[in-house]
Amino acid sequence: MQRHWTAADIPSLQGRTAVVTGASGGLGRCVARELAAHGARVVLACRDPAKGELVAAAIRSAGSAAEPLVAQVDLADLGSVRAVAKLLEGELDRIDILVNNAGVMGIERMTSPDGFELQLATNYLGHFALTNLVAGLLLAAPAARVVSVASIVHWMGRIDLTDLNGEKRYGKMRAYAQSKLAALLFTLELDRRLRAGGRSARALAAHPGWARTNLQAVGPQMSGARVVGALSEIFTVVFAQSDSKGALPLLRAATDPAVEGGSYLGPHGVGGLHGYPVPARRSRRAADADLAGRLWGISEEMTAVRSAF
């Protein structure tokens, strides 16, 4: 029987720097703590710096050799994204691992400070901008990895380039699925650009299956549906796998030298909901290179961030 990949397979990350968005809880916290446990200096990029400091304290108490850094950022706010990119350029000489993890799911239609639909802004556009704004730091690393967190829900996703903000038609899960499909298309186009430019950096994607985080409850709570949020949280606690196990596909994408750029990883179990990380299936739309290129161009226009890749 083939042995499953676990956190014990993460190689030494001494001397490497990792930036994890949404690192104050859930998957991001698990990823940050594991990367730090294996020697990386971790930047905890999160919206709530107080919660980030709690994670940093836990990393220190675990005996991490590298001092963690807490960086405040709201991925839905492009001004905040630009500010944290500037901070990182001042603090770091390179980024070896960037995990684009922060996200929201299943909320009523809201807009970001820049006027974009909030799920698209948080889950996709903010990470698109951040990745391109720190391109110099990524390219300064000998073999950087950019990991985007997708979802099995991307199979429901459609990219409507004429209505990305859901102004004509909006559904909570429709918008979420679109944002996660966009993350996979981003990975596809970024890895193509890196290879075409002869770069050693690689882009990968991963999904956690059904993991025990607060993501399912936050959406209803943000929409004012507290009872639905509470029930969702209970259901998740009972049936989902742990957040630490859900983080394994992200960790493997970020650290396993045997996994090639452009790969998409997820749990091995039925439906991709539970289990250990293996190559995952993506939808036909998620493999559409032409669509990925067109989405990239539109994303540059929406964010006013021109790619350096």
C-alpha positions in Angstrom: 0.0 0.0 0.0 1.3 3.4 -0.9 2.1 5.6 2.0 0.2 8.9 2.3 2.0 12.2 2.3 1.8 13.9 5.7 3.4 17.0 7.4 6.3 14.7 8.4 7.3 14.7 4.8 7.9 18.5 4.7 11.6 19.1 4.1 13.7 21.5 6.1 12.7 25.1 5.3 15.6 26.7 7.1 16.5 30.0 5.5 13.3 30.3 3.6 10.6 32.9 4.0 6.9 32.2 3.7 3.9 34.6 3.4 0.5 33.2 4.3 -2.7 35.3 3.9 -5.5 34.6 6.3 -3.0 33.2 8.8 -4.9 34.2 12.0 -7.2 31.2 11.9 -8.3 28.0 10.2 -6.2 26.6 7.3 -3.9 29.7 7.2 -3.0 29.2 10.9 -2.3 25.5 10.4 -0.2 26.2 7.3 1.8 29.0 9.0 2.5 26.9 12.1 3.7 23.9 10.1 6.0 26.0 7.8 7.5 27.6 10.9 7.9 24.3 12.6 10.0 23.2 9.7 12.3 26.2 9.9 10.7 28.9 7.7 10.4 32.5 8.7 6.7 33.1 8.4 4.8 36.3 7.7 1.3 36.1 9.0 -0.7 38.4 6.7 -4.1 38.8 8.2 -6.9 41.3 8.6 -6.9 41.3 12.4 -3.4 41.8 13.8 -4.4 41.0 17.3 -5.4 37.5 16.2 -2.2 37.3 14.2 -0.1 38.1 17.2 -1.7 35.1 19.1 -0.6 32.8 16.2 2.9 34.4 16.3 3.1 33.8 20.1 2.2 30.1 19.6 4.9 29.8 16.9 7.5 31.4 19.3 6.4 29.1 22.2 6.8 26.1 19.9 10.5 27.0 19.6 10.6 28.4 16.1 14.2 29.4 15.1 12.9 32.3 12.9 10.9 35.2 14.3 7.4 35.4 12.8 6.2 38.7 11.4 2.5 39.9 11.6 1.4 42.1 8.7 -2.0 43.6 8.6 -3.9 43.3 5.3 -7.5 43.3 4.1 -7.4 41.4 0.8 -10.7 43.0 -0.2 -9.1 46.5 -0.1 -6.5 47.1 -2.8 -5.1 50.1 -0.9 -4.4 47.7 2.0 -2.9 45.2 -0.4 -0.5 47.8 -1.8 0.5 48.9 1.7 1.3 45.3 2.8 3.3 44.7 -0.4 5.3 47.9 0.3 5.9 46.6 3.9 7.1 43.2 2.6 9.5 44.9 0.2 11.0 46.8 3.1 11.2 43.8 5.5 12.2 40.9 3.2 14.8 40.2 0.6 12.8 37.4 -1.0 9.7 35.3 -0.7 10.1 31.5 -1.2 6.5 30.5 -0.5 3.4 32.6 -1.0 0.1 30.9 0.1 -2.9 32.9 -1.1 -5.4 31.5 1.4 -7.6 34.3 2.8 -11.2 34.1 1.8 -14.9 34.5 2.4 -17.8 32.3 1.3 -21.5 32.4 0.7 -22.3 36.0 1.6 -25.1 38.3 0.4 -23.9 40.7 -2.3 -21.6 43.3 -0.8 -19.0 45.5 -2.4 -15.3 46.1 -1.5 -13.9 49.5 -0.8 -12.9 49.5 -4.5 -16.5 48.7 -5.6 -15.9 45.1 -6.5 -18.2 42.2 -5.4 -16.7 41.1 -2.1 -16.1 37.4 -2.7 -14.3 38.2 -6.0 -12.3 40.9 -4.3 -11.2 38.9 -1.3 -10.7 35.5 -2.8 -9.3 36.5 -6.2 -8.5 40.1 -7.0 -6.7 40.9 -3.8 -4.4 37.8 -4.3 -3.9 38.6 -7.9 -2.7 42.1 -7.0 -0.6 40.9 -4.0 1.2 38.3 -6.1 2.1 40.7 -8.8 3.1 43.5 -6.5 5.6 41.2 -4.7 6.8 39.7 -8.0 10.3 41.0 -7.4 10.6 39.2 -4.0 9.3 36.0 -5.5 11.7 36.1 -8.4 14.6 36.8 -6.0 14.1 33.4 -4.5 15.8 30.4 -6.1 12.6 28.5 -6.7 9.6 30.3 -5.3 6.1 28.7 -5.1 2.8 30.6 -5.3 0.0 28.4 -3.9 -3.6 29.5 -4.5 -6.4 28.0 -2.5 -9.3 26.7 -4.6 -12.3 24.6 -3.8 -14.2 21.6 -5.1 -17.0 24.2 -5.6 -15.1 25.5 -8.6 -16.8 22.8 -10.6 -20.0 24.9 -10.3 -18.2 28.0 -11.4 -18.7 30.1 -14.5 -16.6 33.1 -15.5 -18.8 35.8 -17.0 -16.2 38.4 -18.2 -19.0 40.9 -18.8 -20.4 40.6 -15.3 -17.6 39.6 -12.9 -19.1 41.7 -10.2 -22.5 40.0 -10.3 -24.3 43.3 -11.0 -26.7 41.7 -13.5 -27.1 38.3 -11.8 -25.9 37.3 -8.3 -26.1 34.2 -6.2 -24.0 33.7 -3.0 -22.6 30.3 -4.0 -22.4 31.3 -7.7 -20.1 34.2 -6.8 -18.0 32.0 -4.5 -17.7 29.3 -7.2 -16.6 32.0 -9.7 -14.0 33.3 -7.4 -12.5 29.8 -6.8 -12.5 29.1 -10.5 -10.8 32.4 -11.0 -8.1 31.3 -8.6 -7.4 28.1 -10.6 -7.3 30.1 -13.9 -4.9 32.5 -12.2 -2.6 29.5 -11.3 -2.8 28.2 -14.9 -1.8 31.6 -16.4 0.8 32.4 -13.8 2.6 29.1 -14.2 2.5 29.5 -18.0 4.1 33.0 -17.7 6.8 31.7 -15.4 7.7 28.9 -17.7 7.6 31.1 -20.8 10.0 33.5 -19.0 12.4 30.8 -18.1 11.7 31.4 -14.4 12.4 28.8 -11.7 9.3 30.0 -9.7 6.1 27.9 -10.0 2.4 28.4 -9.4 0.2 25.6 -7.9 -3.2 25.3 -6.5 -4.8 23.2 -3.7 -8.1 22.7 -2.0 -8.8 21.4 1.5 -11.9 19.3 0.8 -14.3 19.8 3.7 -12.3 21.1 6.5 -13.3 22.2 10.0 -12.9 25.9 9.8 -15.2 28.9 10.4 -15.5 29.6 6.7 -18.9 28.0 6.4 -20.3 30.0 9.4 -18.8 33.4 8.6 -20.9 33.9 5.5 -24.3 33.5 7.1 -23.1 35.6 10.1 -21.9 38.4 7.8 -25.3 38.3 6.1 -27.1 38.5 9.5 -28.3 34.8 9.4 -26.9 33.9 12.8 -29.1 30.8 13.2 -28.0 29.4 9.8 -24.4 30.2 10.7 -24.6 28.4 14.0 -26.2 25.3 12.4 -23.6 25.4 9.7 -20.8 25.5 12.3 -22.3 22.5 14.2 -22.7 20.5 11.0 -19.1 21.2 10.0 -17.7 20.2 13.4 -19.5 16.9 13.3 -18.8 15.8 9.7 -15.7 17.7 8.4 -12.1 16.7 8.7 -9.8 18.7 10.9 -8.3 22.0 9.7 -4.8 20.5 10.2 -5.7 17.7 7.8 -7.4 20.1 5.4 -4.2 22.1 5.3 -2.1 19.2 4.0 -2.8 19.8 0.3 -1.7 23.4 0.7 1.4 22.3 2.5 2.3 19.7 0.0 1.8 22.2 -2.9 4.0 24.7 -1.0 6.9 22.3 -0.1 7.0 19.0 -1.9 9.8 19.2 -4.6 8.2 16.3 -6.5 5.0 18.3 -7.2 5.3 20.2 -10.5 4.2 23.7 -11.2 0.7 24.0 -12.4 -0.4 21.1 -10.3 -3.7 21.0 -8.4 -3.9 19.0 -5.1 -6.7 17.9 -2.9 -7.8 15.1 -0.5 -7.8 11.6 -1.9 -11.1 10.5 -0.4 -14.5 10.1 -2.1 -15.5 13.4 -3.7 -12.3 15.0 -2.6 -13.9 15.8 0.8 -11.5 14.0 3.2 -8.1 12.4 3.2 -4.5 12.9 2.3 -3.2 15.2 -0.5 -3.0 13.8 -4.1 -3.5 15.3 -7.5 -7.0 16.6 -7.8 -9.4 16.8 -10.8 -10.2 20.2 -12.2 -13.1 21.2 -14.4 -12.8 21.8 -18.1 -13.3 25.5 -17.6 -10.4 25.5 -15.0 -8.1 24.2 -17.7 -9.1 26.8 -20.4 -5.8 28.6 -21.2 -7.6 31.2 -23.4 -10.0 32.1 -20.7 -7.2 32.3 -18.2 -5.3 34.7 -20.4 -8.4 36.9 -20.9 -9.2 36.9 -17.2 -5.6 37.9 -16.4 -5.8 40.9 -18.7 -9.2 42.1 -17.2 -7.8 41.6 -13.7 -4.9 43.9 -14.5 -7.4 46.5 -15.6 -9.6 46.1 -12.5 -6.8 46.2 -10.0 -4.5 48.7 -11.9 -1.7 46.3 -11.2 0.5 45.4 -14.2 2.2 42.1 -14.1 5.9 41.8 -13.8 5.8 38.1 -14.7 
